[in-house]
Amino acid sequence: MLTVEDLTVRYDETVAVRDVSFRIERGETVGLVGESGAGKSTIGQSILGLAGEPAGSIRFEDVELVGADSTTLRSVRGSEIGLAFQDADDALHPAYTIGEQIAESIDGKHRGWRRRHEHRVESTLTDVDLDPVLADRYPHQLSGGEKQRALLAVALAGDPTLLIADEPTSSLDTVTKATVLDTLEELTASRDLSVLLITHDLGVVERTCDRTLVMRDGELLDRGQTDAILSSPTHSYTADLVAAREHDTPAVDGGRTPETRVVASLDGVTKQYSDSSMLGSLLGTSEPTTALSDCSLSIHHGEAVAVVGRSGAGKTTAARVLAGLETPTEGTVSLHGEPVGPVHQRSADQRAAIGYVFQSPHASLDPRRTVTQSVGEPLRAAGWTEKRCRERVEELLDIVDLAGYERRYPHELSGGECQRVGIARALALDPDLLVLDEATSALDTLTTDRLCSTFERLGRERKLAILVVTHDFGIARRLADRTLVVHDGRIVERGPTATLLAEPTAEPTQTLVESALTKL
């Protein structure tokens, strides 16, 4: 079906992929794994002529795609080869509803989709475990996990024979991840669908892939049947990836609320969003959606607190309200013991006190700015001289393993590299509280391990308070003294992280813990 031979891809002077060759047969699922920046996404996008300057050969059903004209490429995009991009915020159009975007992938038109494709749109949403009612929602009205599944629906709507899924589960909780992977397996069987699954998660390839390819620094280092690759790796790098996955870090030694000052807190916070649809406004039938209900939490100096839950549970809403990026409908937000309003009402010192790492790495970076400009933005806004900015940026990039990336733009970075830029920017002004909103979900196990070590060191050395927003109890176990479990906008359980893992009492907690123990 798909044959790639001697593929090399350049971005100007940078070689992102070097002499890569592989095949995908009909009905086969092939995994492409490696660290962030290995070139995985570049390969996926270059198949459809969307990345860099490819050389070599990419043949799909006897059609050569390297050097193909736009008519040929358009004829295979969507209808023959579906591509689910890594970053849903970048890929979904903010001005169109989810239903309109799914319909557009079917016939190139988005208006009047209910008349033409209502059943197909709704069934595609159901296939990816989304409520069909979300067809009328806009991307900003969905959680990160819901947007990722909507993007998968867009890629599948044209009924392609090959699906390129670029990190389709990286932002999903373990329960939803399992559901999406079940869907992919069912589609592979029912449609005779071939899949190129790009991921940093070895649990995902173990679950779904017939064969696995391992990349590093643009080169293909290892390949073989997935079982053999994971059980008896032959290349040292593959062995390192497998070892990092199996590494079982003990839960942090903590859990009691420390006797230190409170850095930030929420007290009885509720956040509601109004129904912004035109029809609901005209008919007067719109009802607000409650994203967060009566939420209270506090984070002390030198403490790490995790907020864990499934996608759409309200985790990110709580973090955004705390940081002043959303205004609570009810309740009080406090910083250093003083009630504060949204970010535009806070003083410069109050704004500098919180560093925020956003869930969507590409969407949080200005595409027109280099890495140096993005990381240095808060420094320049605070009045730092150019010399101090340059020195601080170099220090920050070294912390997140991006030395030498100063002049690159976001489109030249992988999702994981963009996320590390966001982490460096969040640390720029030496905040008292670091908010990590799914900060490691786009990263491979080796990079995640290194960054978790960095966060642990910062917490020890600077007594930095950290709010960890995650769907992964493994990350909470690694970083957090205490954990709060959120379900349907409410905190259903809280306590020492080790205790919640060992003796969960609430049903949502039990489900998340059981899923985490599978190491999916």
DOBA-620716 format. One record per residue (C-alpha): residue in one letter; x, y, z. Coordinates in Angstrom, 1 decimal. Layout:
N
A, X, Y, Z
...
//
This chain:
520
M, 0.0, 0.0, 0.0
L, 2.6, 2.6, 1.1
T, 6.3, 2.3, 0.3
V, 8.8, 4.8, 1.5
E, 12.4, 4.6, 0.2
D, 15.5, 6.6, 1.0
L, 13.3, 9.5, 2.3
T, 15.3, 12.6, 3.3
V, 13.5, 15.8, 4.4
R, 15.1, 19.2, 4.9
Y, 14.0, 22.5, 6.4
D, 16.3, 24.9, 4.7
E, 19.8, 23.8, 6.0
T, 18.4, 21.5, 8.7
V, 18.1, 17.8, 7.8
A, 15.0, 16.5, 9.8
V, 14.8, 13.0, 8.3
R, 17.7, 11.1, 6.7
D, 17.5, 8.0, 4.4
V, 14.4, 6.4, 5.9
S, 12.7, 3.4, 4.3
F, 9.7, 1.3, 5.3
R, 6.5, -0.3, 4.0
I, 2.9, -0.5, 5.3
E, 0.6, -3.2, 4.0
R, -3.1, -3.1, 3.7
G, -4.8, -3.7, 7.1
E, -1.6, -3.3, 9.0
T, -0.8, -0.9, 11.9
V, 2.8, 0.3, 12.1
G, 4.1, 2.3, 15.0
L, 6.7, 5.0, 14.6
V, 8.3, 5.9, 18.0
G, 11.1, 7.9, 19.3
E, 12.0, 11.0, 21.4
S, 10.5, 14.4, 20.6
G, 12.3, 15.9, 17.7
A, 13.2, 12.5, 16.2
G, 11.5, 13.3, 12.9
K, 8.3, 11.2, 13.4
S, 5.8, 14.0, 12.6
T, 7.9, 15.2, 9.7
I, 7.6, 11.7, 8.0
G, 3.9, 11.6, 8.5
Q, 3.3, 15.1, 7.1
S, 5.8, 14.6, 4.2
I, 3.7, 11.7, 2.9
L, 1.0, 14.2, 2.0
G, 3.5, 16.9, 0.9
L, 3.0, 19.1, 4.0
A, 6.5, 19.1, 5.4
G, 9.9, 20.5, 4.3
E, 11.6, 19.6, 1.1
P, 11.4, 15.8, 0.7
A, 13.7, 13.7, -1.5
G, 13.6, 10.0, -2.2
S, 10.4, 8.1, -2.9
I, 7.0, 7.8, -1.3
R, 4.6, 5.6, -3.3
F, 1.0, 5.1, -2.3
E, -1.0, 2.5, -4.4
D, 1.6, 3.0, -7.2
V, 1.3, 6.8, -7.2
E, 4.5, 8.7, -6.5
L, 3.9, 11.5, -4.0
V, 7.4, 13.0, -3.8
G, 7.3, 15.8, -6.4
A, 3.6, 15.2, -7.2
D, 1.5, 18.2, -8.4
S, -1.2, 19.8, -6.2
T, -4.0, 18.0, -8.1
T, -2.5, 14.6, -7.3
L, -1.9, 15.5, -3.7
R, -5.5, 16.8, -3.2
S, -6.9, 13.6, -4.7
V, -5.4, 11.5, -2.0
R, -5.7, 13.9, 1.0
G, -8.7, 12.9, 3.1
S, -10.3, 10.5, 0.7
E, -7.4, 8.1, 0.5
I, -5.0, 9.1, 3.3
G, -6.4, 10.7, 6.4
L, -4.1, 12.7, 8.7
A, -4.9, 13.5, 12.3
F, -2.4, 16.2, 13.3
Q, -0.7, 16.2, 16.7
D, -2.0, 19.6, 17.9
A, -5.8, 19.9, 17.8
D, -5.8, 23.6, 18.5
D, -3.6, 24.3, 15.5
A, -5.6, 21.9, 13.2
L, -9.2, 22.8, 14.1
H, -10.6, 26.0, 12.7
P, -11.8, 28.2, 15.5
A, -14.6, 29.8, 13.4
Y, -16.3, 26.6, 12.3
T, -18.3, 24.0, 14.4
I, -17.0, 20.5, 14.7
G, -19.8, 19.3, 12.5
E, -18.9, 21.7, 9.8
Q, -15.2, 20.7, 9.8
I, -16.1, 17.0, 9.6
A, -18.4, 17.6, 6.7
E, -15.7, 19.7, 5.0
S, -13.4, 16.7, 5.1
I, -16.0, 14.7, 3.3
D, -16.9, 16.9, 0.3
G, -14.9, 20.1, 0.8
K, -18.0, 22.1, 1.9
H, -18.9, 23.1, 5.5
R, -22.2, 24.9, 5.1
G, -25.5, 23.1, 5.1
W, -23.8, 20.0, 6.5
R, -26.9, 18.7, 8.3
R, -28.8, 18.4, 5.0
R, -26.0, 16.5, 3.3
H, -24.1, 14.5, 6.0
E, -25.9, 14.7, 9.4
H, -26.0, 10.9, 9.9
R, -22.4, 10.4, 8.8
V, -21.1, 13.3, 11.0
E, -22.9, 12.0, 14.0
S, -21.8, 8.4, 13.5
T, -18.2, 9.5, 13.1
L, -18.3, 11.4, 16.4
T, -19.8, 8.3, 18.0
D, -16.9, 6.2, 16.6
V, -14.4, 8.3, 18.5
D, -16.5, 8.3, 21.7
L, -17.9, 11.8, 21.4
D, -21.5, 12.8, 22.0
P, -23.1, 13.8, 18.6
V, -24.4, 17.0, 20.3
L, -20.8, 18.3, 20.1
A, -21.2, 18.7, 16.3
D, -22.7, 22.1, 17.1
R, -19.9, 23.2, 19.4
Y, -16.8, 25.2, 18.4
P, -13.3, 24.0, 19.3
H, -12.9, 26.4, 22.2
Q, -16.0, 24.9, 23.8
L, -14.3, 21.4, 24.0
S, -11.7, 20.1, 26.4
G, -8.2, 19.2, 25.1
G, -9.1, 15.5, 25.0
E, -12.4, 16.2, 23.2
K, -10.6, 18.3, 20.6
Q, -8.1, 15.5, 20.0
R, -10.9, 13.0, 19.4
A, -12.8, 15.5, 17.2
L, -9.6, 15.8, 15.1
L, -9.5, 12.1, 14.7
A, -13.2, 12.2, 13.5
V, -12.2, 14.8, 10.9
A, -9.4, 12.5, 9.6
L, -11.7, 9.4, 9.4
A, -14.8, 11.1, 7.9
G, -13.5, 10.8, 4.3
D, -13.3, 7.0, 4.7
P, -9.5, 6.8, 3.9
T, -7.7, 3.5, 3.4
L, -4.6, 4.8, 5.3
L, -4.7, 6.8, 8.5
I, -1.7, 8.7, 9.7
A, -2.4, 9.3, 13.4
D, 0.1, 11.7, 14.9
E, 0.1, 11.3, 18.7
P, -3.7, 10.7, 18.7
T, -3.8, 9.8, 22.4
S, -1.1, 12.0, 23.9
S, -3.6, 14.5, 25.5
L, -6.1, 11.8, 26.6
D, -6.7, 10.3, 30.0
T, -6.0, 6.6, 30.3
V, -9.7, 5.6, 30.2
T, -10.4, 7.7, 27.1
K, -7.1, 6.6, 25.5
A, -8.2, 2.9, 25.8
T, -11.5, 3.8, 24.2
V, -9.9, 5.6, 21.2
L, -7.4, 2.7, 20.7
D, -10.3, 0.3, 20.8
T, -12.0, 2.4, 18.1
L, -8.8, 2.3, 16.0
E, -8.6, -1.4, 16.3
E, -12.2, -1.8, 15.3
L, -11.9, 0.5, 12.3
T, -8.7, -1.3, 11.2
A, -10.7, -4.6, 11.2
S, -14.0, -3.4, 9.8
R, -12.6, -1.0, 7.1
D, -9.4, -2.9, 6.3
L, -7.8, 0.3, 7.4
S, -4.0, 0.7, 7.4
V, -2.5, 2.9, 10.2
L, 0.8, 4.7, 10.6
L, 0.7, 5.5, 14.4
I, 3.1, 8.1, 15.4
T, 3.6, 8.1, 19.2
H, 6.1, 8.4, 22.0
D, 4.1, 6.0, 24.1
L, 5.4, 2.4, 24.0
G, 2.2, 1.2, 25.8
V, 0.2, 2.4, 22.8
V, 2.3, 0.6, 20.2
E, 2.3, -2.6, 22.4
R, -1.5, -2.4, 22.4
T, -2.2, -1.6, 18.7
C, 0.8, -2.1, 16.4
D, 1.8, -5.1, 14.3
R, 5.3, -3.7, 13.6
T, 7.3, -0.9, 15.2
L, 9.9, 1.5, 13.8
V, 12.2, 3.3, 16.2
M, 13.7, 6.7, 15.3
R, 16.2, 9.1, 16.8
D, 17.7, 12.3, 15.4
G, 16.0, 11.8, 12.0
E, 17.4, 8.3, 11.4
L, 15.6, 4.9, 11.6
L, 17.6, 2.9, 14.2
D, 15.4, -0.2, 14.8
R, 12.5, -2.1, 13.3
G, 10.6, -5.3, 13.8
Q, 7.6, -7.1, 15.1
T, 6.3, -5.1, 18.1
D, 6.5, -7.9, 20.6
A, 10.1, -8.6, 19.7
I, 11.1, -4.9, 19.8
L, 9.7, -4.5, 23.3
S, 10.7, -7.8, 24.8
S, 14.2, -8.2, 23.3
P, 15.4, -4.8, 21.9
T, 18.5, -5.1, 19.8
H, 19.5, -1.4, 19.6
S, 20.8, 0.3, 22.7
Y, 18.5, 3.3, 22.2
T, 15.4, 1.0, 21.9
A, 16.5, -0.7, 25.1
D, 16.7, 2.8, 26.8
L, 13.2, 3.6, 25.8
V, 11.9, 0.3, 27.1
A, 13.8, 0.7, 30.4
A, 12.4, 4.3, 30.8
R, 8.9, 2.9, 30.4
E, 9.4, 0.2, 32.9
H, 11.1, 2.5, 35.4
D, 8.8, 2.6, 38.5
T, 9.5, 5.7, 40.5
P, 8.2, 5.6, 44.1
A, 5.5, 8.0, 45.1
V, 6.9, 11.2, 46.6
D, 7.4, 11.2, 50.3
G, 4.7, 13.7, 51.3
G, 1.0, 14.1, 51.6
R, 0.5, 16.2, 54.8
T, -0.2, 19.8, 54.1
P, 3.1, 21.6, 54.8
E, 3.3, 24.3, 57.5
T, 4.4, 26.9, 55.1
R, 2.6, 30.0, 53.6
V, -0.2, 29.5, 51.1
V, 0.9, 30.7, 47.7
A, -2.4, 30.4, 45.9
S, -5.9, 29.1, 46.6
L, -9.4, 28.7, 45.3
D, -12.4, 29.0, 47.7
G, -15.8, 27.8, 46.6
V, -15.1, 28.5, 43.0
T, -17.7, 27.8, 40.3
K, -17.2, 28.5, 36.6
Q, -20.0, 28.5, 34.1
Y, -19.9, 29.1, 30.4
S, -23.0, 30.4, 28.5
D, -24.3, 28.7, 25.4
S, -23.0, 30.9, 22.6
S, -25.0, 29.4, 19.8
M, -27.0, 31.8, 17.8
L, -30.1, 29.6, 17.8
G, -30.1, 29.3, 21.6
S, -29.7, 33.0, 22.0
L, -32.6, 33.8, 19.6
L, -34.9, 31.3, 21.2
G, -33.9, 32.1, 24.7
T, -33.3, 28.5, 25.5
S, -29.6, 28.6, 26.1
E, -28.5, 27.2, 29.5
P, -25.0, 27.7, 31.0
T, -22.6, 24.8, 31.1
T, -21.0, 24.3, 34.5
A, -17.3, 23.4, 34.0
L, -16.4, 23.7, 37.7
S, -18.6, 23.5, 40.8
D, -17.8, 24.7, 44.3
C, -14.0, 24.0, 44.0
S, -11.7, 24.7, 46.9
L, -7.9, 24.0, 46.9
S, -4.7, 25.5, 48.3
I, -1.1, 25.2, 47.3
H, 1.6, 25.9, 49.8
H, 5.2, 27.1, 49.4
G, 7.4, 24.2, 48.4
E, 4.4, 21.8, 47.7
A, 3.4, 20.0, 44.6
V, -0.4, 19.4, 44.2
A, -1.9, 17.4, 41.4
V, -5.4, 17.8, 39.9
V, -6.2, 14.5, 38.1
G, -9.2, 13.6, 36.0
R, -10.5, 12.5, 32.6
S, -10.6, 15.0, 29.7
G, -13.5, 17.4, 30.2
A, -13.5, 17.0, 34.0
G, -12.7, 20.6, 34.7
K, -9.0, 20.3, 35.5
T, -7.8, 23.0, 33.1
T, -10.6, 25.3, 34.1
A, -9.5, 25.2, 37.7
A, -5.9, 26.0, 36.7
R, -7.0, 28.9, 34.4
V, -9.2, 30.4, 37.0
L, -6.3, 30.3, 39.5
A, -3.9, 31.9, 37.0
G, -6.5, 34.6, 36.2
L, -7.0, 33.5, 32.6
E, -10.7, 32.8, 33.4
T, -13.0, 34.8, 35.7
P, -15.0, 32.7, 38.2
T, -18.7, 32.8, 38.2
E, -18.7, 32.4, 42.0
G, -16.0, 32.1, 44.7
T, -12.7, 33.6, 45.5
V, -9.2, 33.4, 44.1
S, -6.3, 34.3, 46.4
L, -2.6, 34.9, 45.8
H, -0.3, 35.1, 48.8
G, -3.4, 35.5, 51.0
E, -4.9, 38.4, 49.1
P, -8.0, 38.1, 46.9
V, -7.2, 38.8, 43.3
G, -9.2, 39.3, 40.1
P, -8.5, 38.1, 36.6
V, -5.0, 38.6, 35.1
H, -5.7, 42.1, 33.7
Q, -6.5, 43.4, 37.1
R, -3.4, 41.9, 38.8
S, -0.2, 43.9, 39.5
A, 3.1, 43.1, 37.7
D, 4.4, 41.2, 40.7
Q, 1.2, 39.1, 41.0
R, 1.4, 38.3, 37.3
A, 5.0, 37.3, 37.6
A, 4.2, 35.0, 40.6
I, 2.6, 32.4, 38.4
G, 4.3, 30.6, 35.4
Y, 1.9, 28.7, 33.2
V, 2.7, 25.9, 30.8
F, -0.2, 25.5, 28.5
Q, -1.8, 22.2, 27.4
S, -1.4, 22.9, 23.6
P, 2.3, 23.5, 22.8
H, 2.0, 24.8, 19.2
A, -1.0, 27.0, 19.9
S, 0.7, 28.7, 22.8
L, 3.6, 30.0, 20.7
D, 3.5, 32.9, 18.2
P, 4.5, 31.3, 14.8
R, 6.3, 34.5, 13.8
R, 8.7, 34.5, 16.8
T, 11.9, 32.5, 17.3
V, 12.5, 30.4, 20.4
T, 14.6, 33.2, 21.8
Q, 11.9, 35.7, 21.3
S, 9.2, 33.5, 22.8
V, 11.1, 32.6, 25.9
G, 12.3, 36.1, 26.4
E, 8.9, 37.7, 25.9
P, 8.0, 37.9, 29.7
L, 11.5, 39.2, 30.4
R, 11.3, 42.1, 28.0
A, 7.8, 42.9, 29.2
A, 9.2, 43.1, 32.7
G, 11.8, 45.6, 31.5
W, 15.0, 43.4, 31.4
T, 17.9, 44.7, 29.3
E, 18.7, 42.8, 26.1
K, 21.9, 41.4, 27.6
R, 20.2, 40.1, 30.7
C, 17.4, 38.6, 28.5
R, 19.9, 36.8, 26.3
E, 21.8, 35.3, 29.3
R, 18.6, 34.2, 31.0
V, 17.2, 32.6, 27.8
E, 20.4, 30.6, 27.3
E, 20.2, 29.4, 30.9
L, 16.5, 28.4, 30.5
L, 17.0, 26.6, 27.2
D, 19.8, 24.6, 28.8
I, 17.4, 23.6, 31.6
V, 14.9, 22.1, 29.1
D, 17.6, 20.6, 26.8
L, 17.1, 23.0, 23.9
A, 20.5, 24.6, 23.7
G, 21.2, 25.5, 20.1
Y, 17.5, 26.1, 19.2
E, 17.5, 29.8, 19.8
R, 16.9, 30.8, 16.1
R, 14.2, 28.2, 15.3
Y, 10.5, 28.9, 14.7
P, 7.6, 26.8, 16.1
H, 7.0, 25.2, 12.7
E, 10.5, 23.8, 12.8
L, 10.0, 22.1, 16.2
S, 8.2, 18.9, 17.2
G, 5.3, 19.0, 19.6
G, 7.5, 18.0, 22.4
E, 10.1, 20.6, 21.6
C, 7.4, 23.3, 21.5
Q, 6.3, 22.1, 24.9
R, 9.8, 22.5, 26.3
V, 9.9, 26.1, 24.9
G, 6.7, 26.7, 26.8
I, 8.2, 25.3, 30.0
A, 11.3, 27.6, 29.6
R, 9.0, 30.6, 29.1
A, 7.0, 29.8, 32.2
L, 10.1, 29.7, 34.3
A, 11.5, 32.9, 32.9
L, 10.5, 35.3, 35.7
D, 11.3, 32.8, 38.5
P, 7.7, 32.3, 39.6
D, 6.5, 31.3, 43.0
L, 3.9, 28.9, 41.5
L, 4.4, 26.8, 38.3
V, 1.2, 25.5, 36.7
L, 1.8, 22.4, 34.5
D, -1.3, 21.9, 32.4
E, -0.6, 18.5, 30.8
A, 3.0, 19.7, 30.4
T, 4.4, 16.2, 29.7
S, 1.6, 14.6, 27.7
A, 3.3, 15.4, 24.3
L, 6.7, 14.1, 25.5
D, 8.4, 10.7, 25.2
T, 9.3, 8.8, 28.3
L, 13.0, 9.8, 28.3
T, 12.3, 13.5, 28.0
T, 9.4, 13.3, 30.5
D, 11.8, 11.6, 33.0
R, 14.4, 14.4, 32.5
L, 11.8, 17.2, 32.9
C, 10.3, 15.6, 36.0
S, 13.7, 15.5, 37.5
T, 14.0, 19.2, 36.7
F, 10.7, 20.0, 38.3
E, 11.7, 18.0, 41.4
R, 15.0, 19.8, 41.6
L, 13.3, 23.2, 41.3
G, 10.9, 22.3, 44.0
R, 13.7, 21.3, 46.3
E, 16.1, 24.1, 45.6
R, 13.6, 27.0, 45.3
K, 10.7, 25.7, 47.4
L, 8.7, 26.2, 44.2
A, 5.0, 25.5, 44.5
I, 3.8, 23.4, 41.6
L, 0.2, 22.7, 40.4
V, 0.2, 19.5, 38.2
V, -2.8, 19.3, 36.0
T, -2.8, 15.8, 34.4
H, -4.8, 12.8, 33.4
D, -1.9, 10.5, 34.2
F, -1.7, 9.2, 37.8
G, 1.9, 8.2, 37.0
I, 2.9, 11.8, 36.7
A, 1.0, 12.6, 39.9
R, 2.8, 9.8, 41.6
R, 6.1, 11.1, 40.5
L, 5.6, 14.8, 41.3
A, 2.8, 15.5, 43.7
D, 2.6, 15.4, 47.5
R, -1.2, 15.6, 47.4
T, -3.7, 14.9, 44.7
L, -7.3, 16.0, 44.0
V, -9.5, 14.0, 41.7
V, -12.0, 15.9, 39.6
H, -15.0, 14.4, 37.9
D, -17.7, 16.3, 36.1
G, -16.5, 19.6, 37.5
R, -16.4, 18.5, 41.1
I, -13.6, 17.4, 43.4
V, -14.7, 13.8, 44.4
E, -11.6, 12.8, 46.4
R, -8.4, 14.3, 47.8
G, -5.5, 13.2, 49.9
P, -1.9, 12.1, 49.9
T, -1.0, 10.8, 46.4
A, 0.4, 7.5, 47.7
T, -2.8, 6.9, 49.7
L, -5.1, 7.6, 46.7
L, -3.1, 5.2, 44.6
A, -3.1, 2.4, 47.2
E, -6.6, 2.9, 48.6
P, -8.9, 4.9, 46.2
T, -12.5, 5.2, 47.5
A, -14.4, 7.2, 44.9
E, -15.4, 5.3, 41.7
P, -13.7, 7.9, 39.3
T, -10.5, 7.6, 41.3
Q, -10.6, 3.8, 41.2
T, -11.1, 3.8, 37.4
L, -8.2, 6.2, 36.8
V, -5.9, 4.2, 39.1
E, -6.8, 0.9, 37.5
S, -6.2, 2.3, 34.0
A, -2.8, 3.8, 35.1
L, -1.6, 0.5, 36.4
T, -2.0, -1.1, 33.0
K, 0.8, 1.3, 31.8
L, -1.1, 1.9, 28.6
//
